[in-house]
């Protein structure tokens, strides 16, 4: 679930990455932007899931990964990877929370390192 007010972000489709989340206006450093909600699958099921849906799983722990309930919906699963991300990931009491690591500028894509 994206926790930002809709006035702060938009979803755009990119040729190489598919859909992504982009800032519409400045997002301050330290802002909670999303909570990755979904369902848990066994680590042994990851490869089959990724092949079937064409979507990466999110690490949860050494026994399970998390996948979106509805891959077509708008949610944290749309925040793409970058080797130089502007958002970090925190594990908080069974939640995977995405937080901005620095000021994010308008038209910049929100990214994490996974």
C-alpha positions as CSV (number, residue, x, y, z in Angstrom):
1,X,0.0,0.0,0.0
2,X,1.4,3.4,-0.9
3,X,1.0,5.6,2.1
4,X,1.6,8.9,0.5
5,X,-1.3,11.2,-0.4
6,X,-2.1,10.7,-4.1
7,X,-1.1,14.3,-4.7
8,X,2.6,13.2,-4.1
9,X,2.9,10.4,-6.6
10,X,1.8,9.0,-9.9
11,X,2.1,5.7,-11.6
12,X,3.9,5.6,-15.0
13,X,4.7,2.8,-17.4
14,X,8.3,2.4,-18.5
15,X,9.4,0.4,-21.5
16,X,12.0,-1.7,-19.7
17,X,10.7,-1.9,-16.1
18,X,6.9,-1.9,-16.5
19,X,5.0,0.3,-14.1
20,X,6.8,2.5,-11.5
21,X,6.0,5.1,-8.9
22,X,7.1,8.7,-9.6
23,X,7.0,11.8,-7.4
24,X,4.6,14.5,-8.5
25,X,6.1,16.9,-5.9
26,X,9.0,17.0,-3.5
27,X,9.0,14.2,-0.9
28,X,11.1,15.0,2.2
29,X,13.9,12.8,3.6
30,X,12.6,10.3,6.2
31,X,9.0,10.1,4.8
32,X,7.2,6.8,5.1
33,X,6.1,6.2,1.6
34,X,4.7,2.6,1.5
35,X,3.9,-0.6,3.4
36,X,4.4,-3.8,1.3
37,X,1.2,-5.7,1.9
38,X,0.6,-9.1,0.4
39,X,0.7,-12.8,1.0
40,X,3.6,-15.1,2.1
41,X,4.9,-17.9,-0.2
42,X,7.6,-20.4,0.5
43,X,11.1,-19.6,-0.7
44,X,11.0,-22.8,-2.8
45,X,8.0,-21.3,-4.7
46,X,9.7,-18.0,-5.7
47,X,11.1,-19.1,-9.1
48,X,7.7,-20.5,-10.2
49,X,5.9,-17.4,-9.1
50,X,8.4,-15.1,-10.9
51,X,8.2,-17.1,-14.1
52,X,4.4,-17.2,-14.0
53,X,3.7,-13.6,-13.1
54,X,6.9,-11.9,-14.5
55,X,7.2,-10.1,-11.1
56,X,9.8,-10.4,-8.5
57,X,9.1,-11.5,-5.0
58,X,10.1,-9.5,-1.9
59,X,12.3,-11.0,0.8
60,X,10.5,-11.5,4.1
61,X,12.7,-14.0,5.9
62,X,14.8,-17.1,5.2
63,X,11.7,-19.3,4.9
64,X,9.2,-17.0,3.1
65,X,8.9,-14.2,0.5
66,X,6.0,-11.8,0.1
67,X,4.0,-11.3,-3.1
68,X,1.3,-8.7,-3.8
69,X,-2.3,-9.9,-3.3
70,X,-3.3,-8.3,-6.7
71,X,-0.4,-7.6,-9.1
72,X,-2.6,-5.2,-11.1
73,X,-3.4,-3.0,-8.1
74,X,-1.4,0.1,-7.2
75,X,0.9,-0.7,-4.3
76,X,4.4,-0.9,-2.9
77,X,5.2,-3.7,-5.3
78,X,5.4,-1.1,-8.1
79,X,8.4,0.6,-6.5
80,X,11.3,-0.6,-8.7
81,X,14.9,-1.5,-8.0
82,X,17.9,0.8,-8.3
83,X,21.5,0.2,-7.3
84,X,21.4,3.8,-6.0
85,X,17.9,3.9,-4.4
86,X,16.2,6.9,-2.9
87,X,14.1,4.7,-0.5
88,X,15.1,2.2,2.1
89,X,13.3,-0.8,3.6
90,X,12.6,-1.4,7.3
91,X,11.1,-4.5,8.8
92,X,8.8,-3.5,11.6
93,X,6.6,-6.0,13.4
94,X,5.6,-8.0,10.3
95,X,5.5,-4.9,8.0
96,X,7.9,-4.1,5.2
97,X,8.0,-0.3,5.3
98,X,9.6,1.9,2.6
99,X,11.1,5.2,3.8
100,X,12.7,8.0,1.7
101,X,16.5,8.1,2.3
102,X,16.8,11.6,1.0
103,X,14.7,14.4,-0.5
104,X,13.0,13.0,-3.7
105,X,12.4,15.5,-6.4
106,X,9.4,15.9,-8.7
107,X,9.4,13.5,-11.7
108,X,11.9,11.2,-9.9
109,X,11.1,7.5,-9.7
110,X,10.9,6.1,-6.2
111,X,13.3,3.1,-5.9
112,X,14.6,0.6,-3.4
113,X,17.6,-1.8,-3.5
114,X,16.3,-5.4,-3.6
